[in-house]
Amino acid sequence: MLTDERAAAYSDSGLIAAIRECEAMRHRLLHDQLALLTEARRRGLRTCGGPRRASHDPADAEGAPT
């Protein structure tokens, strides 16, 4: 994960290049996610419909008592 301090250390051109790299990575990952969701749908599998937020609360773990 990129920290504010590391982001501040980029030169202007380096910052723009890093932003473009992130955009390209996001595009590739969304394409991959769509392909995976399409295959899951084709197989009749249930999908969650979107990313789930990670919880750090042990009570949120599957099967844990609440």
VOBA-1610 file (N, C-alpha, C; in pm, whole numbers, padded with zeros to 5 digits, always signed):
BEGIN
Met+00085-00117+00000Met+00000+00000+00000Met+00090+00123+00000Leu+00052+00219-00079Leu+00128+00341-00093Leu+00093+00436+00020Thr+00193+00486+00088Thr+00170+00582+00196Thr+00174+00724+00141Asp+00120+00817+00217Asp+00124+00958+00177Asp+00267+01006+00161Glu+00355+00957+00248Glu+00495+01000+00242Glu+00562+00951+00113Arg+00533+00827+00075Arg+00591+00774-00049Arg+00534+00846-00171Ala+00406+00877-00168Ala+00345+00949-00280Ala+00406+01088-00292Ala+00432+01152-00179Ala+00490+01287-00180Ala+00633+01286-00235Ala+00700+01172-00228Ala+00839+01164-00274Ala+00851+01155-00426Tyr+00741+01127-00496Tyr+00746+01118-00643Tyr+00774+01254-00705Ser+00847+01255-00814Ser+00858+01375-00896Ser+00724+01394-00966Asp+00702+01510-01026Asp+00576+01534-01097Asp+00554+01430-01206Ser+00657+01406-01288Ser+00642+01310-01397Ser+00628+01168-01343Gly+00697+01137-01235Gly+00685+01005-01173Gly+00546+00982-01115Leu+00488+01089-01059Leu+00354+01079-01003Leu+00251+01052-01113Ile+00262+01124-01224Ile+00169+01103-01336Ile+00186+00961-01392Ala+00309+00915-01403Ala+00334+00779-01453Ala+00275+00675-01358Ala+00288+00696-01228Ala+00233+00601-01130Ala+00081+00599-01136Ile+00020+00715-01155Ile-00126+00721-01167Ile-00171+00643-01290Arg-00103+00662-01400Arg-00139+00590-01524Arg-00121+00440-01507Glu-00014+00401-01437Glu+00009+00258-01412Glu-00104+00199-01328Cys-00149+00272-01227Cys-00260+00226-01144Cys-00388+00213-01225Glu-00413+00311-01313Glu-00532+00305-01397Glu-00528+00184-01489Ala-00412+00156-01547Ala-00399+00039-01635Ala-00420-00090-01556Met-00365-00097-01435Met-00380-00216-01351Met-00528-00234-01314Arg-00595-00125-01279Arg-00736-00132-01243Arg-00818-00183-01361His-00786-00134-01480His-00857-00177-01601His-00839-00327-01623Arg-00715-00376-01610Arg-00688-00520-01628Arg-00762-00602-01524Leu-00761-00557-01399Leu-00827-00632-01292Leu-00978-00634-01311Leu-01037-00524-01354Leu-01180-00522-01380Leu-01216-00615-01496His-01131-00618-01597His-01152-00710-01709His-01148-00855-01660Asp-01048-00887-01578Asp-01037-01022-01523Asp-01159-01056-01437Gln-01203-00961-01355Gln-01318-00985-01269Gln-01443-01013-01354Leu-01462-00938-01460Leu-01577-00960-01547Leu-01571-01099-01610Ala-01453-01140-01655Ala-01439-01273-01715Ala-01472-01382-01612Leu-01425-01364-01489Leu-01451-01463-01383Leu-01599-01466-01346Leu-01661-01349-01333Leu-01804-01344-01301Leu-01888-01405-01412Thr-01850-01381-01536Thr-01921-01438-01650Thr-01912-01590-01648Glu-01795-01644-01618Glu-01778-01789-01611Glu-01857-01847-01494Ala-01856-01778-01380Ala-01933-01826-01264Ala-02082-01829-01297Arg-02130-01724-01364Arg-02271-01719-01403Arg-02303-01832-01500Arg-02212-01857-01595Arg-02232-01964-01692Arg-02246-02098-01622Arg-02170-02116-01514Arg-02174-02242-01438Arg-02290-02246-01339Gly-02363-02136-01326Gly-02475-02131-01232Gly-02433-02110-01089Leu-02313-02060-01067Leu-02264-02036-00932Leu-02313-01902-00880Arg-02333-01894-00751Arg-02370-01767-00689Arg-02245-01683-00669Thr-02258-01556-00693Thr-02148-01464-00665Thr-02200-01358-00569Cys-02108-01294-00501Cys-02148-01197-00399Cys-02194-01066-00460Gly-02167-01041-00588Gly-02212-00918-00651Gly-02118-00801-00631Gly-02012-00819-00559Gly-01917-00710-00538Gly-01818-00746-00429Pro-01717-00665-00415Pro-01617-00695-00312Pro-01675-00679-00172Arg-01632-00763-00081Arg-01676-00753+00057Arg-01571-00679+00136Arg-01617-00598+00227Arg-01524-00526+00313Arg-01469-00623+00417Ala-01340-00615+00437Ala-01276-00702+00536Ala-01309-00651+00676Ser-01342-00741+00762Ser-01368-00706+00901Ser-01256-00762+00986His-01215-00684+01083His-01110-00730+01174His-01170-00775+01307Asp-01302-00783+01312Asp-01371-00827+01432Asp-01389-00978+01426Pro-01330-01052+01521Pro-01343-01199+01518Pro-01489-01245+01522Ala-01579-01166+01579Ala-01720-01205+01585Ala-01783-01207+01445Asp-01721-01140+01349Asp-01772-01139+01214Asp-01729-01260+01133Ala-01640-01341+01189Ala-01591-01459+01118Ala-01705-01557+01099Glu-01701-01627+00987Glu-01807-01723+00956Glu-01815-01829+01066Gly-01934-01848+01117Gly-01955-01950+01218Gly-01924-01906+01360Ala-01874-01785+01377Ala-01840-01739+01511Ala-01967-01692+01581Pro-01978-01717+01710Pro-02096-01670+01782Pro-02096-01518+01789Thr-02215-01460+01789Thr-02227-01314+01796Thr-02276-01269+01930
//
